Amino acid sequence: MQWPEELMFMKNSRAVQKRSTLRLDGKIVVITGTTSGVGKAAAIRFAQGGAHLVMICRNAAKARTLQDDLIRNYQVPVNVLIADFTDLESIRAVARAIAAQYQRIDVLIHNVGIHRTHKVILAEGYDEVFLVNHLAPFLLNCLLLPTMVRSPKSRILYVNSEGHRFSTVHPDDLQWKCHRYTGLKGYGAAKTAQLLTIWEFDEMLKPYEVRITAMHPGAVKSSVGHDNGGFYAWYAQHVLSHFLGDPSCSGEALYYLATTKEQTVNSARFYNQTVEEKPAAHALDRTLGKVVFAQSLQLVGLGVLELDGRKQHEDTV
């Protein structure tokens, strides 16, 4: 059977996934959102591989518990930093702390994400889903790039989603005043914006051989969306969870993408776990991507990006 290109994600989700047995002893790995789901599975897998973990979390108590477990079970260094991804100043603070403490980062994994069944506009005017899924990770990525480029062959991984296929991003209507909002559309727009900026990041990182890519973690159990009210929580626990897999497979996929030396894993690509596939057409629009990138810089308060003392991108919006 020849699958239509737009439905290949259904076939790929059932494919045999690749694994890596390479070690990361002494490598510094920064992961956001590690207290549950995909992020926790990734933290466990990278600890098993010997990495020095830096976990950026919102819930301090859960983070400390996981930190203790990882140190006890795998005897690896584990540091915890607290940040709120609905607060850009919190992101700036955690980026400053990382830059001050670490001379290099070998792997950076952007995992934090939320899903809302309805539109939530925060006091600052941001759509919450767009802020948490795109703008906050975008800012963190920009601020950590000077540290990333100090480590040759370092890798940046975004936990994206097949959900990007549900909607494009509307740069002139980020508050959804002119377009009808649904949970799937809001989530899809944020994940599309994330993908569009990855292609632009890749262009500026090529001279430094820093690889940046995105992956769908698979249909696995997570806490994304669990604070959307009692009915949604009940539905997720008693109905949806029966159709979802264990997030350990996502941790394995992230570990593979971060460590493999296979030439089949390239920068500026989208993977369904470890299987490369083509994103939706709207997520490949480089003209739109340049607009979204420049607008994102403006929204997070950055005018010019500098890597290794050289200007890389100016806000042109």
C-alpha positions as CSV (number, residue, x, y, z in Angstrom):
1,M,0.0,0.0,0.0
2,Q,1.3,3.4,-1.0
3,W,0.4,5.8,1.8
4,P,-0.5,9.5,1.0
5,E,2.3,11.8,2.2
6,E,0.0,13.6,4.6
7,L,-0.9,10.3,6.3
8,M,2.6,8.9,6.6
9,F,2.6,9.8,10.3
10,M,0.1,7.0,10.9
11,K,2.4,4.4,9.3
12,N,5.5,5.8,11.0
13,S,3.9,5.6,14.4
14,R,3.8,1.8,14.1
15,A,7.3,1.5,12.7
16,V,10.1,-0.2,14.6
17,Q,12.1,2.6,16.3
18,K,15.8,2.9,16.5
19,R,17.9,2.8,19.7
20,S,21.3,4.0,20.7
21,T,23.7,2.3,23.2
22,L,26.3,5.1,23.1
23,R,27.3,6.7,26.4
24,L,27.2,10.3,27.4
25,D,29.5,10.2,30.4
26,G,30.6,13.8,31.3
27,K,28.3,15.4,28.8
28,I,26.0,18.2,30.0
29,V,22.4,17.7,29.1
30,V,19.7,20.4,29.8
31,I,16.1,19.2,29.7
32,T,13.0,21.2,30.4
33,G,9.9,19.8,32.1
34,T,11.2,16.6,33.6
35,T,8.7,15.9,36.4
36,S,6.3,13.8,34.4
37,G,5.7,12.1,31.0
38,V,8.1,12.5,28.2
39,G,10.5,14.8,30.1
40,K,10.8,12.4,33.0
41,A,11.3,9.4,30.7
42,A,14.1,11.4,28.9
43,A,15.8,12.4,32.2
44,I,15.8,8.7,33.3
45,R,17.2,7.5,29.9
46,F,20.0,10.2,29.8
47,A,20.9,9.4,33.4
48,Q,21.2,5.8,32.4
49,G,23.6,7.0,29.7
50,G,25.8,8.7,32.2
51,A,24.9,12.3,31.4
52,H,25.3,15.3,33.8
53,L,21.7,16.4,33.9
54,V,20.4,20.0,34.3
55,M,16.6,19.8,34.8
56,I,14.5,23.0,34.4
57,C,11.2,22.4,36.1
58,R,8.2,24.3,37.6
59,N,7.4,22.0,40.5
60,A,10.3,22.2,42.9
61,A,9.1,19.3,45.2
62,K,8.7,16.9,42.3
63,A,11.9,18.0,40.8
64,R,13.9,17.3,44.0
65,T,12.3,13.9,44.4
66,L,13.3,13.0,40.8
67,Q,16.8,14.4,41.4
68,D,17.3,12.2,44.5
69,D,16.1,9.1,42.6
70,L,18.4,9.7,39.6
71,I,21.4,10.3,41.8
72,R,20.7,7.3,43.9
73,N,19.9,4.9,41.0
74,Y,22.5,6.1,38.4
75,Q,25.2,7.9,40.4
76,V,25.2,10.9,38.0
77,P,25.3,14.7,38.7
78,V,21.8,16.1,38.6
79,N,21.1,19.8,39.1
80,V,17.7,21.4,39.3
81,L,16.6,24.9,38.3
82,I,13.1,26.3,38.8
83,A,11.4,28.3,36.0
84,D,7.8,29.2,35.1
85,F,7.3,29.0,31.3
86,T,4.4,31.5,31.5
87,D,6.8,34.1,32.7
88,L,9.5,35.3,30.3
89,E,11.5,37.0,33.1
90,S,11.7,33.6,34.8
91,I,13.1,32.2,31.6
92,R,15.7,35.0,31.4
93,A,16.7,34.3,35.0
94,V,17.2,30.5,34.5
95,A,19.2,31.2,31.3
96,R,21.5,33.5,33.2
97,A,22.0,30.9,35.9
98,I,22.9,28.2,33.3
99,A,25.3,30.5,31.4
100,A,27.0,31.5,34.7
101,Q,27.4,27.9,35.9
102,Y,28.2,25.9,32.7
103,Q,30.9,26.7,30.1
104,R,29.2,24.4,27.6
105,I,26.0,22.5,26.9
106,D,26.2,19.3,24.8
107,V,22.5,18.6,24.5
108,L,19.5,20.9,25.0
109,I,16.0,19.4,25.0
110,H,13.0,21.6,24.9
111,N,10.2,19.5,26.3
112,V,7.8,21.7,28.2
113,G,4.4,22.0,26.6
114,I,0.7,22.5,27.4
115,H,-2.6,22.0,25.7
116,R,-5.7,24.0,26.4
117,T,-9.3,23.2,25.4
118,H,-10.1,26.9,25.4
119,K,-8.3,30.2,24.8
120,V,-6.4,31.7,27.7
121,I,-5.0,35.2,27.2
122,L,-2.6,36.1,30.0
123,A,-2.2,39.5,31.6
124,E,0.8,40.3,29.3
125,G,-1.5,39.7,26.3
126,Y,0.0,36.3,25.2
127,D,-2.1,33.3,24.4
128,E,-0.9,30.8,27.1
129,V,-0.4,27.9,24.7
130,F,1.6,30.0,22.3
131,L,3.7,31.4,25.2
132,V,4.5,28.1,26.8
133,N,4.9,26.0,23.7
134,H,6.7,28.5,21.5
135,L,7.8,31.9,22.9
136,A,9.3,30.7,26.2
137,P,11.4,27.9,24.6
138,F,12.3,30.3,21.8
139,L,13.7,32.8,24.3
140,L,15.5,30.1,26.3
141,N,17.1,28.8,23.1
142,C,18.2,32.2,22.0
143,L,19.8,33.0,25.3
144,L,21.6,29.6,25.5
145,L,23.0,29.6,22.0
146,P,26.3,31.3,22.9
147,T,26.9,28.5,25.4
148,M,25.8,25.8,22.9
149,V,28.3,26.9,20.2
150,R,31.2,26.4,22.6
151,S,30.6,22.6,22.4
152,P,31.4,21.3,18.9
153,K,28.7,18.9,17.6
154,S,26.2,19.8,20.3
155,R,22.6,19.1,19.6
156,I,19.3,20.9,20.2
157,L,16.1,18.8,20.3
158,Y,12.6,20.1,20.3
159,V,9.7,17.9,21.5
160,N,7.3,19.0,18.8
161,S,4.1,17.2,17.8
162,E,2.0,15.8,14.9
163,G,-0.4,18.4,16.3
164,H,1.4,21.0,14.2
165,R,-0.7,19.6,11.3
166,F,-4.0,21.0,12.8
167,S,-3.3,24.7,12.1
168,T,-0.9,27.2,10.7
169,V,0.2,30.2,12.7
170,H,-1.3,33.7,12.1
171,P,1.4,36.3,12.9
172,D,-1.2,39.1,12.6
173,D,-3.6,37.4,15.0
174,L,-1.7,35.7,17.8
175,Q,-4.5,36.5,20.3
176,W,-7.1,34.8,18.1
177,K,-9.4,37.8,17.7
178,C,-10.1,37.2,14.0
179,H,-9.8,33.4,13.8
180,R,-11.9,30.8,15.6
181,Y,-10.0,29.2,18.4
182,T,-10.1,25.6,19.3
183,G,-7.7,23.6,21.5
184,L,-6.3,21.7,18.5
185,K,-5.9,24.9,16.4
186,G,-4.2,26.8,19.3
187,Y,-1.8,23.9,19.9
188,G,-1.2,23.4,16.2
189,A,-0.3,27.1,15.7
190,A,2.2,27.1,18.5
191,K,3.8,23.9,17.3
192,T,3.9,25.2,13.8
193,A,5.6,28.4,15.0
194,Q,8.2,26.2,16.8
195,L,9.0,24.3,13.7
196,L,9.2,27.4,11.5
197,T,11.8,29.0,13.8
198,I,13.8,25.7,13.9
199,W,14.6,26.1,10.2
200,E,15.8,29.6,10.8
201,F,17.9,28.7,13.8
202,D,19.5,26.0,11.7
203,E,20.7,28.5,9.1
204,M,22.6,30.6,11.8
205,L,24.0,27.5,13.5
206,K,25.5,25.8,10.5
207,P,29.0,27.5,10.8
208,Y,29.2,26.0,14.4
209,E,28.0,22.5,13.4
210,V,25.3,22.6,16.1
211,R,22.5,20.3,15.0
212,I,18.9,21.3,15.8
213,T,15.9,19.2,15.0
214,A,12.4,18.4,16.1
215,M,10.5,15.2,17.0
216,H,7.1,13.9,17.7
217,P,7.3,11.8,20.9
218,G,4.6,9.3,19.9
219,A,1.2,8.8,21.4
220,V,2.2,8.4,25.0
221,K,0.8,9.1,28.4
222,S,1.7,12.6,29.7
223,S,0.3,15.4,31.9
224,V,-0.2,17.7,29.0
225,G,-3.7,19.1,29.2
226,H,-4.5,17.5,32.6
227,D,-5.4,20.9,34.2
228,N,-8.2,21.6,31.7
229,G,-10.9,20.9,34.2
230,G,-12.5,17.8,35.9
231,F,-14.1,16.3,32.8
232,Y,-11.0,16.5,30.7
233,A,-8.9,14.9,33.6
234,W,-11.5,12.1,34.0
235,Y,-11.5,11.5,30.2
236,A,-7.7,11.5,30.0
237,Q,-7.4,9.1,32.9
238,H,-10.2,6.7,32.2
239,V,-10.6,6.7,28.4
240,L,-7.7,8.3,26.6
241,S,-4.9,6.7,28.6
242,H,-6.0,3.2,27.4
243,F,-4.9,4.2,23.9
244,L,-1.6,5.7,24.8
245,G,1.8,4.1,25.2
246,D,4.5,4.3,27.9
247,P,6.6,7.5,27.6
248,S,9.8,5.4,28.0
249,C,9.7,5.0,24.2
250,S,9.9,8.8,23.8
251,G,12.9,8.9,26.1
252,E,14.6,6.2,24.0
253,A,13.8,8.2,20.8
254,L,15.3,11.4,22.3
255,Y,18.4,9.6,23.4
256,Y,18.8,8.1,20.0
257,L,18.5,11.5,18.3
258,A,20.9,13.1,20.7
259,T,23.6,10.4,20.5
260,T,23.5,8.6,17.2
261,K,26.3,9.2,14.7
262,E,24.2,7.9,11.8
263,Q,24.2,10.3,8.9
264,T,20.4,9.6,8.5
265,V,19.8,11.9,11.4
266,N,20.2,15.4,10.1
267,S,19.7,18.9,11.3
268,A,16.5,20.9,10.5
269,R,14.4,17.7,10.2
270,F,11.2,16.4,11.7
271,Y,11.1,12.9,13.2
272,N,8.2,10.8,14.3
273,Q,10.2,9.4,17.2
274,T,13.2,8.1,15.2
275,V,11.6,8.0,11.7
276,E,12.1,11.0,9.5
277,E,9.0,12.4,7.9
278,K,7.8,15.5,6.1
279,P,6.0,18.2,8.2
280,A,2.8,19.8,7.0
281,A,3.3,22.2,4.1
282,H,2.5,25.3,6.2
283,A,5.3,24.4,8.6
284,L,7.8,24.4,5.7
285,D,6.9,27.9,4.5
286,R,10.3,29.7,4.9
287,T,8.8,33.1,4.0
288,L,6.3,32.7,6.9
289,G,9.1,31.4,9.0
290,K,11.2,34.5,8.6
291,V,8.3,36.6,9.7
292,V,7.5,34.4,12.7
293,F,11.2,34.3,13.7
294,A,11.5,38.1,13.6
295,Q,8.2,38.6,15.4
296,S,9.2,36.1,18.1
297,L,12.4,38.1,18.7
298,Q,10.4,41.2,19.1
299,L,7.9,39.6,21.4
300,V,10.5,38.3,23.8
301,G,12.4,41.5,23.8
302,L,15.4,40.6,21.7
303,G,16.6,42.7,18.8
304,V,19.8,41.1,17.7
305,L,21.2,37.7,18.3
306,E,24.9,37.3,18.7
307,L,26.8,34.1,18.7
308,D,30.5,34.1,19.4
309,G,30.5,37.9,19.2
310,R,28.9,38.0,15.7
311,K,25.5,39.3,14.9
312,Q,23.2,36.6,13.5
313,H,19.7,38.0,13.2
314,E,18.1,41.4,13.4
315,D,14.5,42.0,14.1
316,T,13.0,43.3,10.9
317,V,9.3,43.4,11.8
